[in-house]
Amino acid sequence: MRPLSYTQIATYQSCPLLYRLQYIDGLKPKEKGYFSFGSVLHLCAEYFFRVKVPPPPSLNELLDYYQQSWLSEGYQSAEEEENYQAYGREILIGFWRIHSADFRMPLAIEKMFYIDIDGIKLRGFIDRVDKLDSGGLSIVDYKSNQELFPSEYLRSNLQLTLYQLAAEQLWYLPVEKLTLYHLRSNTPCSCQPRQGSQLEEARRLVVEVAENIAGNRFPAVENQYCPCDFPEHCPYYRHQYMGNSIDSDRQAALSRIPEADLVERYVSLQAEIKELECQLEEVRQMIVDFCQNEGLSRVFGREHAVTYKLVEKTGFSEDMVRALLEPEGLWGEVLSFDQSRLRHLITGDKLAEDIRQQLKALRQVISTYPRLFPKKLTDEE
Ligand code: SF4
């Protein structure tokens, strides 16, 4: 099997079908301005720290390098590109001020790694590794995301966990600090290194993803970024493109597909049923109230009558039944396997970690049934 990277693992986790389309079928994602922008900022951060001896490049050198490295791909308009370019200069001026003031030579820049995780090859590049005064390592990954990273996100970020695994294998030194560097605000968002159980969990995840890929398991899984760049290959979106050119207007395209009418009819029937159920419950409650207030057991309409009864529900006390059946060796006869209690047990804190993992590994599909999930489309969709 080909080596996996963090990006591939993250793509598989978000949608296995997207992984297949990109990394097996070789479809190319559309170019996007913010990707080009992020790549250029990465290059500049690398350029700044990749010096043989201090000092680092001057601000003019850094800005010249930025200009030469600029990537124009993916911007919606010349104006958008210009705005991004000016914004990038501001970011780099801040970056230069902060890091030239306390410049220290990093241990490694864009460090390529290629490690083995339980037989699976994992490869990647770590943006920057610093050696701390304590002798331990600090890992920095540059990000051009819009928002800062909350601490919970940092604590569970898989990329940092995998980079810690890689760095400790490469240098045989403990990682003491993990950082996602938020370029847009020049803010290092740092957290503590991972402990044994989290590293173990990440190793298991890498193996699990590799096994799923080897087993050709590529279901489409909808997520917050849908539709991706390949909706015409996705079972959730392909219908909009059936028999029509991708560029045709959606409404016009759908008007030629008979199933589009079925969808609208299904949704409107569901709404009617819901409304009728509300009305039914309201009327039922009025009749019950009337019978209770008037002490009646039956009320008459013009063609029908409705009888009111308090229906009793009987059952057994578990303790009493158990006390009777257990001595007879029959208690097991009335117990049955309870899936929801098992799920509760797995997510609770009563289980030892290895038993929890073994139980999780036993999870499998035991039946399937068709179900429909309607939703209102937004203009964008
Ligand atoms: S649009 Fe389909 S293939 Fe693309 S990410 Fe969403 S579910 Fe996966």
Residues whose N, C-alpha, C, O or C-beta is under 5 A from the ligand:
A	BS01	SF4	C15 L17 L18 A220 V221 E222 N223 C226 P227 C228 P231 C234
